[in-house]
Amino acid sequence: YSFYGVVPMYEKRIAELEKEIKEAQDAYYNTGDVLMQDAEFDEKFEELRKLDPNNPILHRVGEDSGSAFKKVKHIMHMFSQEKAISPDEFMDWARKHQDEDWIVENKCDGSSIELQYEHGKFIRAVTRGNGEIGDDVTSNIIKAKGVVKNLRDTEFSGGVRGEVLLFHNDFDNHFKDKANCRNAANGIMKRKDSEEAHYLSIVVYDAFNALGEAYNFSTEIEKLNWLKDQCFDVVDFKRISDPKEIIGLRDRLSSERFKEIPYDIDGIVIKCNTVDIKDCERDRPTKQIAFKFILNEQPTTVRGYEWSIAGKTRTPVAICDPVYLCGTTVTRANLHNLGLIKENDLRVGSKVMMVKRGEIIPKIERVLDTPPNAKKIEFPTLCEFCRSNLVVTDTKIYCPNPNCPE
């Protein structure tokens, strides 16, 4: 990216990315089709952001353009969030907001919905659409679990934002022919007077009182507690001030979410606790970020290890429980260097995060947990070929003998 704009050599690639992202968004929001998996979509989105940071498609919300439903204007803004995929990206955001109080919520993996109320009475449900106008799908959502028809707060006039979800047990019992819970839920919601809409569930996480600033919420905690008081099914949330603890929470949920949570989540959302209405009106608010799970990483357990020899260098390779990663089942993972083993006390028995981002051999990126009885990894001390003492540094082991036959 130059002073004059996009570097010409990247114009073709930028055009390709624009086309692929737009097609994927339109297919998902209008037909429920999945042209690419989340990990591939996120990679293309990040590549476009690096090549052309000001590209309009980066600020475009996937839009419902069908004509089956009446179009309705939102009460609250329903745009997208900035995303972090790696811990480093999240830490960049955290440093900018380190003086603020945070809350952390599970990021529901469904379809956004706005429930609109007048003086405490439910009047309609509107899809996200283009962020300002969406489809009136009240005829389906009125049948869903979790819709509160009459609020305890009869003065409230405004919008409640949530996610349309299909819980795992309903998916397993009735919709296993569909690709996943999100696609099934989106398809049910978009049908005209769907008979299966009673399987849908609404989990909420945001609210906006349209009566004016004096009637609105000052903190996210206040808002979420109000939603609970109105008997909504509210997303799990907690206050966490340590960014390392947040990274640890994301790692744990990445591996345990299917056991702990009855519906799909694809990450966590971190928000500054103080509500900033003007920031919420941006197309991508700066005071919140979606810290997504990496779909090309999976947790596994180290069961053994061996040392790969390439020239003079010895590289540790972990033997792990098999995981399905980027289209293949893998059991071996590169440990990068000795630093990962030493600094994290990685052992046989440690639970680790395995990643594969285009490399032929997957790598272990970080340690999630190590049981007390785990076996220590022993480093080799002698060269197998010339019997020289191996040199051990902070990052590698190598044979220093220039006359070694290897």
C-alpha positions as CSV (number, residue, x, y, z in Angstrom):
1,Y,0.0,0.0,0.0
2,S,1.7,3.2,-1.2
3,F,1.2,6.9,-0.6
4,Y,-0.8,7.0,-3.9
5,G,-3.1,4.1,-3.0
6,V,-3.1,0.5,-3.9
7,V,0.1,-0.8,-5.5
8,P,-0.9,-1.8,-9.1
9,M,0.6,-5.3,-8.9
10,Y,-2.0,-6.1,-6.2
11,E,-5.1,-4.8,-8.1
12,K,-5.9,-8.1,-9.7
13,R,-5.7,-10.0,-6.4
14,I,-7.8,-7.3,-4.6
15,A,-10.5,-7.6,-7.3
16,E,-10.5,-11.4,-6.8
17,L,-10.9,-11.1,-3.1
18,E,-13.7,-8.6,-3.4
19,K,-15.6,-10.9,-5.7
20,E,-15.1,-14.0,-3.6
21,I,-16.1,-12.3,-0.3
22,K,-19.2,-10.7,-1.8
23,E,-20.3,-13.9,-3.4
24,A,-19.8,-15.8,-0.1
25,Q,-21.8,-13.2,1.9
26,D,-24.6,-13.0,-0.6
27,A,-25.0,-16.8,-0.8
28,Y,-25.0,-17.2,3.0
29,Y,-27.5,-14.4,3.7
30,N,-29.9,-15.0,0.8
31,T,-29.9,-18.7,0.1
32,G,-28.2,-20.3,3.2
33,D,-25.5,-21.8,1.0
34,V,-22.0,-22.0,2.3
35,L,-19.4,-21.3,-0.5
36,M,-16.5,-21.4,1.9
37,Q,-15.8,-22.3,5.5
38,D,-15.3,-19.7,8.2
39,A,-11.5,-20.1,8.3
40,E,-11.2,-19.6,4.5
41,F,-13.5,-16.5,4.7
42,D,-11.5,-15.0,7.5
43,E,-8.2,-15.6,5.7
44,K,-9.5,-13.9,2.6
45,F,-10.9,-11.0,4.6
46,E,-7.6,-10.5,6.4
47,E,-5.6,-10.7,3.2
48,L,-7.9,-8.0,1.7
49,R,-7.5,-5.8,4.8
50,K,-3.7,-6.0,4.5
51,L,-3.7,-5.3,0.7
52,D,-6.3,-2.5,0.8
53,P,-7.2,-1.3,4.3
54,N,-9.8,1.2,3.0
55,N,-11.6,-1.2,0.7
56,P,-15.4,-0.7,1.0
57,I,-16.1,-4.4,1.1
58,L,-14.4,-4.6,4.5
59,H,-17.2,-2.4,5.9
60,R,-20.1,-4.1,4.1
61,V,-22.5,-6.2,6.0
62,G,-23.8,-9.3,4.4
63,E,-27.3,-8.3,3.3
64,D,-30.6,-10.1,3.0
65,S,-31.8,-9.0,-0.4
66,G,-34.7,-11.3,-0.9
67,S,-38.3,-10.0,-1.4
68,A,-40.2,-12.6,0.6
69,F,-40.4,-10.5,3.7
70,K,-41.3,-6.8,4.3
71,K,-38.3,-4.5,4.8
72,V,-38.1,-2.8,8.2
73,K,-35.7,-0.2,9.6
74,H,-33.8,-1.1,12.7
75,I,-34.1,0.6,16.0
76,M,-30.5,0.0,17.0
77,H,-27.4,-0.3,14.7
78,M,-26.6,-3.8,13.8
79,F,-23.2,-3.7,12.1
80,S,-20.2,-6.1,12.4
81,Q,-17.4,-6.3,14.9
82,E,-13.6,-6.0,14.4
83,K,-12.1,-9.5,14.6
84,A,-8.9,-10.9,16.2
85,I,-7.8,-14.4,15.2
86,S,-4.4,-14.6,16.9
87,P,-3.5,-13.7,20.5
88,D,-1.2,-11.0,19.1
89,E,-4.1,-9.3,17.3
90,F,-6.1,-9.4,20.5
91,M,-3.2,-8.0,22.6
92,D,-3.0,-5.1,20.1
93,W,-6.6,-4.2,20.9
94,A,-6.2,-4.8,24.6
95,R,-3.2,-2.4,24.9
96,K,-5.3,0.4,23.3
97,H,-8.0,-0.1,26.0
98,Q,-6.0,-1.2,29.0
99,D,-7.3,1.6,31.2
100,E,-10.9,0.5,30.7
101,D,-13.1,-2.2,32.5
102,W,-13.9,-5.2,30.3
103,I,-16.6,-7.8,30.0
104,V,-16.3,-11.0,28.1
105,E,-19.2,-12.8,26.4
106,N,-19.5,-16.0,24.4
107,K,-19.8,-15.2,20.7
108,C,-22.9,-17.0,19.4
109,D,-22.6,-18.6,16.0
110,G,-26.0,-18.0,14.5
111,S,-28.0,-15.3,12.7
112,S,-28.4,-11.8,14.2
113,I,-31.9,-10.7,15.1
114,E,-33.5,-7.5,16.5
115,L,-36.6,-7.9,18.7
116,Q,-38.5,-4.6,18.7
117,Y,-40.6,-3.5,21.6
118,E,-43.1,-0.7,22.3
119,H,-43.8,0.1,25.9
120,G,-42.7,-3.4,26.9
121,K,-44.7,-5.2,24.3
122,F,-43.1,-7.3,21.5
123,I,-44.1,-6.0,18.1
124,R,-41.7,-7.5,15.5
125,A,-38.4,-9.3,14.7
126,V,-36.1,-8.0,12.1
127,T,-33.0,-9.7,10.6
128,R,-29.7,-7.8,10.4
129,G,-30.0,-7.1,6.7
130,N,-27.6,-4.4,5.6
131,G,-27.1,-3.2,9.2
132,E,-29.8,-0.5,8.9
133,I,-32.8,-2.3,7.3
134,G,-33.7,-6.0,7.5
135,D,-36.5,-8.5,6.9
136,D,-39.5,-8.7,9.1
137,V,-39.5,-12.4,10.1
138,T,-41.9,-12.0,13.0
139,S,-44.1,-14.8,11.7
140,N,-41.3,-17.3,12.3
141,I,-39.5,-15.8,15.3
142,I,-42.7,-15.5,17.4
143,K,-42.7,-19.3,17.5
144,A,-39.1,-19.5,18.7
145,K,-38.0,-20.3,22.3
146,G,-36.6,-17.3,24.2
147,V,-38.9,-14.6,22.8
148,V,-40.3,-12.5,25.6
149,K,-43.6,-11.2,24.4
150,N,-44.3,-8.9,27.4
151,L,-41.4,-7.3,29.3
152,R,-41.5,-6.6,33.0
153,D,-40.2,-3.1,32.2
154,T,-43.4,-1.7,30.6
155,E,-41.7,1.6,29.9
156,F,-39.1,0.1,27.5
157,S,-39.4,1.0,23.9
158,G,-36.5,0.0,21.7
159,G,-34.5,-3.0,20.4
160,V,-33.1,-6.1,21.9
161,R,-30.4,-7.8,19.8
162,G,-29.7,-11.5,19.9
163,E,-28.9,-14.5,17.9
164,V,-31.2,-17.1,16.2
165,L,-29.8,-20.5,17.1
166,L,-30.5,-24.1,16.7
167,F,-29.4,-25.9,19.9
168,H,-27.3,-29.1,19.5
169,N,-30.0,-31.5,20.8
170,D,-32.6,-30.1,18.3
171,F,-30.1,-30.3,15.5
172,D,-29.2,-33.9,16.3
173,N,-32.8,-35.0,16.7
174,H,-34.3,-33.2,13.7
175,F,-31.8,-31.6,11.2
176,K,-28.8,-33.9,10.8
177,D,-29.3,-33.7,7.1
178,K,-28.1,-30.1,7.2
179,A,-24.5,-28.9,7.1
180,N,-24.5,-27.4,10.5
181,C,-26.7,-25.7,13.2
182,R,-26.2,-22.2,11.8
183,N,-27.2,-23.1,8.2
184,A,-30.3,-25.0,9.5
185,A,-31.4,-22.1,11.7
186,N,-30.9,-19.5,9.0
187,G,-32.9,-21.6,6.5
188,I,-35.8,-22.1,9.0
189,M,-35.9,-18.4,9.8
190,K,-36.1,-17.4,6.1
191,R,-39.0,-19.7,5.2
192,K,-42.4,-18.2,4.9
193,D,-44.4,-19.2,8.0
194,S,-42.0,-22.1,8.7
195,E,-43.6,-25.0,10.5
196,E,-40.2,-25.8,12.1
197,A,-39.7,-22.4,13.7
198,H,-40.5,-23.7,17.1
199,Y,-37.1,-25.5,17.1
200,L,-35.3,-22.1,17.0
201,S,-34.0,-20.4,20.1
202,I,-33.1,-16.8,20.8
203,V,-30.1,-15.9,23.0
204,V,-29.6,-12.1,23.5
205,Y,-26.7,-9.9,24.4
206,D,-27.6,-6.2,23.6
207,A,-30.3,-3.7,24.1
208,F,-31.0,-0.1,23.2
209,N,-33.7,2.1,24.7
210,A,-35.0,4.4,21.9
211,L,-36.7,6.8,24.4
212,G,-33.5,8.8,24.8
213,E,-30.1,8.9,26.5
214,A,-31.5,9.5,29.9
215,Y,-33.4,6.1,29.7
216,N,-30.5,4.1,28.3
217,F,-27.9,1.9,29.9
218,S,-24.6,3.2,31.2
219,T,-22.7,-0.1,31.3
220,E,-22.8,-3.4,29.6
221,I,-23.2,-5.2,32.9
222,E,-26.3,-3.1,33.7
223,K,-27.7,-3.9,30.2
224,L,-27.1,-7.7,30.6
225,N,-28.6,-7.8,34.1
226,W,-31.6,-5.9,32.8
227,L,-32.1,-8.4,30.0
228,K,-31.9,-11.2,32.6
229,D,-34.6,-9.4,34.7
230,Q,-36.8,-9.4,31.6
231,C,-36.5,-13.2,31.5
232,F,-34.5,-13.4,28.3
233,D,-32.0,-16.2,27.7
234,V,-28.8,-14.1,28.0
235,V,-25.4,-15.0,26.6
236,D,-22.8,-16.2,29.2
237,F,-20.6,-13.3,30.4
238,K,-18.0,-12.4,33.0
239,R,-15.7,-9.5,33.9
240,I,-12.0,-10.2,33.2
241,S,-9.3,-7.6,33.5
242,D,-6.2,-9.8,32.6
243,P,-5.7,-10.2,28.8
244,K,-3.7,-13.4,29.4
245,E,-6.7,-14.8,31.3
246,I,-8.9,-13.9,28.3
247,I,-6.6,-15.7,25.9
248,G,-6.7,-18.8,28.2
249,L,-10.5,-18.6,28.3
250,R,-10.6,-18.6,24.5
251,D,-8.2,-21.6,24.4
252,R,-10.3,-23.6,26.9
253,L,-13.6,-22.8,25.2
254,S,-12.1,-23.8,21.9
255,S,-11.6,-27.3,23.1
256,E,-14.4,-27.7,25.7
257,R,-17.3,-25.7,24.1
258,F,-19.2,-28.7,22.8
259,K,-19.4,-30.2,26.3
260,E,-20.1,-27.0,28.1
261,I,-22.5,-25.0,25.9
262,P,-25.7,-26.3,24.3
263,Y,-25.3,-24.2,21.1
264,D,-22.6,-23.2,18.7
265,I,-20.1,-20.4,19.6
266,D,-17.2,-19.4,17.3
267,G,-15.2,-17.3,19.8
268,I,-15.6,-14.7,22.5
269,V,-16.5,-11.0,22.4
270,I,-14.6,-8.5,24.6
271,K,-16.3,-5.2,25.3
272,C,-15.4,-2.1,27.2
273,N,-17.9,-2.1,30.1
274,T,-18.9,1.6,29.7
275,V,-21.5,2.0,27.0
276,D,-20.5,4.5,24.3
277,I,-23.5,5.1,22.0
278,K,-21.5,7.0,19.4
279,D,-19.0,4.2,19.1
280,C,-21.8,1.6,18.8
281,E,-23.1,3.6,15.8
282,R,-19.8,2.9,13.8
283,D,-19.9,0.2,11.2
284,R,-17.2,-1.5,13.2
285,P,-17.1,-0.2,16.8
286,T,-13.6,0.3,18.3
287,K,-14.5,-0.5,21.9
288,Q,-15.4,-4.2,21.3
289,I,-13.7,-7.0,19.4
290,A,-14.6,-10.6,18.4
291,F,-11.8,-12.9,19.4
292,K,-12.6,-15.9,17.2
293,F,-11.6,-19.5,17.5
294,I,-9.1,-20.5,14.8
295,L,-10.7,-23.1,12.7
296,N,-7.4,-24.5,11.4
297,E,-6.3,-25.3,15.0
298,Q,-7.4,-28.1,17.2
299,P,-6.6,-29.2,20.8
300,T,-4.9,-32.5,21.2
301,T,-2.7,-34.4,23.7
302,V,1.0,-35.2,23.4
303,R,1.6,-39.0,23.7
304,G,5.3,-39.2,22.8
305,Y,8.1,-37.5,20.9
306,E,11.1,-38.0,18.6
307,W,13.9,-35.9,17.2
308,S,14.0,-35.1,13.5
309,I,17.5,-34.6,12.1
310,A,18.1,-32.2,9.2
311,G,21.8,-31.4,8.6
312,K,23.3,-30.4,12.0
313,T,20.0,-29.4,13.6
314,R,17.7,-31.6,15.8
315,T,14.0,-30.6,15.8
316,P,11.5,-32.0,18.3
317,V,8.4,-33.7,16.8
318,A,5.4,-34.5,19.1
319,I,3.4,-37.6,18.6
320,C,-0.2,-36.7,19.4
321,D,-3.8,-38.0,19.5
322,P,-5.2,-37.8,16.0
323,V,-7.1,-34.7,15.1
324,Y,-8.8,-33.6,11.8
325,L,-7.1,-30.5,10.6
326,C,-7.6,-28.6,7.3
327,G,-8.9,-31.7,5.5
328,T,-6.5,-34.3,6.9
329,T,-6.1,-36.4,10.0
330,V,-2.7,-35.7,11.7
331,T,-0.9,-37.2,14.6
332,R,2.5,-35.5,14.3
333,A,3.4,-31.9,15.0
334,N,6.5,-29.8,14.8
335,L,7.4,-28.2,18.2
336,H,9.1,-25.2,16.5
337,N,12.0,-24.9,18.9
338,L,13.2,-25.6,22.4
339,G,11.8,-22.4,23.7
340,L,8.2,-23.7,23.6
341,I,9.2,-26.8,25.6
342,K,11.2,-24.9,28.2
343,E,9.1,-21.9,28.8
344,N,5.8,-23.8,28.9
345,D,7.1,-27.0,30.5
346,L,5.6,-29.0,27.7
347,R,5.6,-32.7,28.5
348,V,4.3,-36.1,27.3
349,G,0.7,-35.8,28.5
350,S,0.3,-32.1,28.0
351,K,-2.8,-30.8,26.3
352,V,-1.7,-28.5,23.4
353,M,-3.1,-26.5,20.6
354,M,-2.1,-27.8,17.2
355,V,-2.2,-25.5,14.2
356,K,-1.9,-25.9,10.4
357,R,-1.8,-22.7,8.4
358,G,-0.6,-23.9,5.0
359,E,2.4,-25.8,6.3
360,I,2.9,-29.4,5.3
361,I,3.7,-30.4,8.9
362,P,1.4,-29.1,11.6
363,K,2.9,-27.3,14.6
364,I,2.2,-27.1,18.2
365,E,1.6,-23.4,19.0
366,R,0.9,-23.4,22.8
367,V,0.3,-25.5,25.9
368,L,-3.2,-25.6,27.3
369,D,-2.7,-27.8,30.3
370,T,-0.2,-30.2,31.8
371,P,-1.2,-32.8,34.4
372,P,1.1,-33.3,37.4
373,N,2.2,-36.8,36.4
374,A,3.2,-35.9,32.8
375,K,6.6,-37.2,31.6
376,K,9.4,-34.7,31.0
377,I,10.8,-34.4,27.4
378,E,14.5,-35.4,27.5
379,F,16.9,-33.5,25.2
380,P,19.6,-35.5,23.3
381,T,23.2,-34.7,24.4
382,L,25.4,-36.6,21.9
383,C,25.5,-36.6,18.1
384,E,24.4,-40.0,16.8
385,F,27.0,-39.9,14.0
386,C,30.2,-38.4,15.4
387,R,29.5,-38.6,19.2
388,S,30.3,-34.9,19.6
389,N,28.5,-33.1,22.5
390,L,25.5,-31.3,21.0
391,V,25.1,-27.6,21.6
392,V,21.9,-26.6,23.3
393,T,20.7,-23.0,22.9
394,D,17.5,-21.3,23.9
395,T,15.9,-22.2,20.5
396,K,17.7,-25.2,19.0
397,I,20.0,-28.2,19.4
398,Y,22.8,-28.8,16.9
399,C,26.1,-30.6,16.3
400,P,29.0,-28.2,16.2
401,N,31.5,-30.7,14.5
402,P,32.2,-29.4,10.9
403,N,33.6,-32.9,10.1
404,C,30.5,-34.8,11.2
405,P,29.6,-37.2,8.4
406,E,26.0,-35.8,8.5
